[in-house]
Amino acid sequence: MSAGREGVVAELEAALSRAAGLAPESAAFAELLAGLRTHAGAGKLIRPRLVELGWRAAADGPVPAAERPAVDRLGAAFELLHTGLLVHDDVIDRDVVRRGERTVHEATRRRLAARGVPEAEAAHAGTAVALIGGDVLLVEALRLAMTCTPDPGRAAPVAAVVLDAATASAAGELEDVLLGLARHTGEEPEPERILAMQRLKTAHYTVSAPLRAGALLAGADPDVAAGLGEAGADLGVAYQVVDDVLGVFGAPEQTGKSADGDLREGKATVLTAHGRRDPAVRALLDAGPATPEELEAARRALEAAGAREHALQVAEELTRRAAEHLAVLPLGEAACAEFADACHAVLTRSS
């Protein structure tokens, strides 16, 4: 485990242990937070790595030992924000698998049903528990952001970036929910609206905000930090476009989630928007594919319509724009090279 990863994981553990300690009378609360530990820090820790990249880009050098705790704490804040949003998103999307494990609401439903709780009540309680757990993660994320450094001159602007990212993600989630109903209303969402939704919902807090906050923590000029955030926003949307492709065509054993959920729920993506230009594909998607045969037919139709190829071309164009944003910033060669590697990783990822 790298020094940065080890520090981030330690911050995550400490945050959740602290939260559990606030309610020693509630064994259920302690159990919930213990379960959330399996979700927080279980991924690739992309956001903490981007916080550190933002720091290094602004400082044109590695993180000094004296600043390592602040960088790790800010990285953990973004990771808790991410995990809390995922817990809520799984409820909204009715997903039952995340990172190869049962989602919080599904695990709770199964556990309660096994104890004899009626199915409807168990499902409702699962949703309630997931909402409560997600709320705790979001609050702890914001606490870490506001206390990542004892220097108030740096802590205030850094925390503001994290707070804004959480609000932007809520707006994007709302857009996502409404766009997912388009097949019932006859509306055909424009790709530009879908990309704007993804910028709000995912790209901002996943790439743009960690880069910007990391740069501000290093004492970067606000304009330079904002420019870095703009480059990150384009890269973040590209990441989401590729994620949507994997959400339909990816192997569940690699992605850690179902390849049926997006099609079943009628998610509005660049992939499906392109496919829906073909009346036959639109009819398949509007019918709400549910059986394995229907889902496979929808996948084949999207492929035949060139939807996957088109979506990957959009992602490639977005990464090119991200590189152009970066090129005009006063950054060192090492930071630019690492950002170029990140662009390549987004376009070639399989999980």
C-alpha positions, -999 to 999 in steps of 0.1 A, spaced: 0 0 0 14 34 -10 20 61 16 -8 82 2 -33 54 0 -24 42 35 -30 77 49 -63 81 31 -76 47 44 -65 57 79 -85 89 76 -115 70 64 -113 46 93 -109 73 118 -139 93 104 -163 64 106 -150 53 140 -155 88 153 -190 89 139 -199 56 155 -185 69 188 -211 97 188 -239 73 194 -226 46 217 -261 37 228 -270 25 192 -257 -9 183 -275 -6 150 -257 26 141 -223 10 149 -234 -20 127 -243 4 98 -210 22 99 -191 -10 101 -209 -21 69 -201 12 53 -164 6 59 -165 -22 33 -177 5 7 -155 34 17 -119 30 5 -127 -2 -14 -123 13 -48 -93 26 -67 -92 59 -47 -92 79 -79 -103 111 -62 -76 111 -35 -50 105 -63 -64 135 -82 -62 156 -51 -25 148 -49 -21 154 -86 -37 188 -82 -12 196 -54 18 184 -74 7 203 -105 4 235 -85 36 230 -65 56 215 -93 69 189 -69 60 161 -45 39 165 -14 63 173 15 60 152 46 46 181 66 17 185 42 9 148 37 -18 146 65 -37 176 49 -35 160 14 -46 126 27 -75 141 48 -88 161 18 -85 129 -4 -105 110 22 -131 138 22 -137 133 -15 -138 95 -11 -165 98 16 -184 122 -6 -182 97 -34 -192 67 -13 -222 86 2 -234 97 -32 -231 61 -45 -251 47 -16 -279 72 -24 -275 66 -62 -280 29 -57 -313 35 -41 -324 59 -69 -313 35 -96 -325 4 -77 -291 -13 -82 -285 -43 -60 -247 -48 -67 -219 -24 -63 -182 -33 -65 -192 -69 -66 -210 -67 -33 -247 -62 -24 -256 -25 -21 -265 -11 13 -303 -11 8 -303 -46 -8 -281 -61 20 -304 -46 46 -335 -58 28 -322 -94 26 -311 -94 62 -344 -82 75 -364 -105 53 -344 -134 66 -355 -124 101 -391 -126 92 -399 -89 83 -425 -87 56 -410 -81 21 -425 -46 16 -414 -35 51 -379 -49 46 -375 -31 13 -387 2 28 -363 -2 57 -335 -10 34 -341 23 16 -343 42 48 -310 27 62 -292 35 29 -304 71 30 -293 74 66 -259 58 59 -254 80 29 -262 111 49 -236 102 75 -210 97 49 -217 131 33 -216 149 66 -183 133 75 -169 142 41 -177 178 46 -162 178 81 -129 164 68 -128 190 40 -133 218 65 -106 205 88 -81 193 63 -56 220 73 -53 242 103 -45 271 80 -78 290 76 -66 308 46 -63 275 27 -91 256 44 -119 280 35 -115 279 -3 -107 242 -3 -139 234 17 -159 256 -6 -149 235 -36 -161 203 -18 -194 219 -7 -200 232 -42 -193 197 -57 -218 181 -34 -245 206 -44 -237 203 -81 -239 165 -79 -274 168 -63 -285 190 -93 -270 164 -117 -288 136 -99 -321 154 -103 -315 159 -140 -306 122 -143 -338 111 -127 -359 133 -149 -340 123 -181 -346 87 -172 -384 92 -176 -380 105 -212 -392 71 -226 -425 76 -209 -430 112 -219 -420 110 -256 -392 135 -250 -359 129 -268 -331 144 -246 -304 162 -266 -269 148 -261 -258 183 -249 -283 181 -220 -271 146 -211 -234 157 -211 -244 188 -190 -261 164 -165 -230 142 -163 -208 172 -158 -229 182 -128 -236 148 -114 -202 130 -117 -174 150 -135 -174 179 -110 -169 159 -78 -149 130 -94 -122 149 -113 -127 187 -115 -131 194 -78 -104 171 -65 -79 186 -89 -89 222 -81 -91 216 -43 -57 199 -43 -42 228 -62 -57 254 -38 -45 234 -8 -10 238 -23 -15 275 -24 -21 278 -62 -34 310 -78 -72 306 -79 -73 312 -117 -48 284 -122 -67 261 -99 -99 269 -118 -82 262 -151 -71 228 -138 -107 222 -127 -120 230 -162 -96 204 -177 -107 180 -151 -144 186 -159 -139 175 -195 -119 145 -185 -146 136 -159 -174 137 -185 -153 115 -207 -149 91 -178 -186 90 -173 -193 84 -210 -169 55 -210 -186 43 -177 -220 43 -195 -205 22 -223 -192 -3 -197 -226 -2 -179 -241 -18 -210 -213 -37 -227 -189 -43 -198 -182 -76 -181 -198 -75 -146 -169 -95 -131 -146 -66 -142 -169 -36 -136 -183 -49 -103 -218 -40 -113 -247 -53 -134 -246 -48 -172 -284 -47 -172 -293 -19 -148 -289 11 -172 -310 -5 -199 -336 -18 -175 -340 16 -158 -340 36 -191 -309 57 -182 -304 86 -206 -268 85 -218 -249 96 -249 -249 59 -259 -287 55 -258 -293 90 -272 -274 80 -303 -291 46 -305 -325 61 -302 -321 79 -335 -329 45 -350 -367 38 -346 -361 1 -341 -336 8 -313 -360 34 -297 -388 9 -297 -367 -17 -279 -355 8 -253 -390 22 -248 -404 -12 -242 -384 -14 -210 -362 -45 -216 -363 -67 -186 -357 -104 -195 -322 -116 -204 -334 -120 -240 -348 -85 -242 -317 -69 -227 -294 -88 -251 -315 -77 -280 -312 -41 -269 -275 -44 -266 -271 -59 -301 -293 -32 -315 -273 -4 -299 -241 -20 -312 -255 -23 -348 -266 13 -347 -231 24 -340 -239 38 -305 -209 23 -287 -185 36 -314 -201 71 -313 -200 73 -275 -163 64 -274 -156 90 -301 -174 116 -278 -151 105 -249 -121 109 -271 -131 144 -281 -136 154 -245 -102 141 -235 -87 162 -263 -105 193 -250 -92 185 -215 -56 184 -228 -61 217 -246 -73 233 -213 -42 220 -196 -18 232 -223 -24 269 -215 -17 265 -178 17 272 -162 23 236 -152 54 215 -151 62 187 -176 56 160 -150 21 171 -142 12 174 -179 26 139 -186 6 124 -157 -26 141 -169 -19 127 -204 -16 93 -188 -50 98 -170 -66 107 -204 -53 75 -219 -64 55 -189 -100 68 -192 -102 58 -228 -88 23 -224 -105 14 -190 -124 -19 -187 -137 -15 -152 
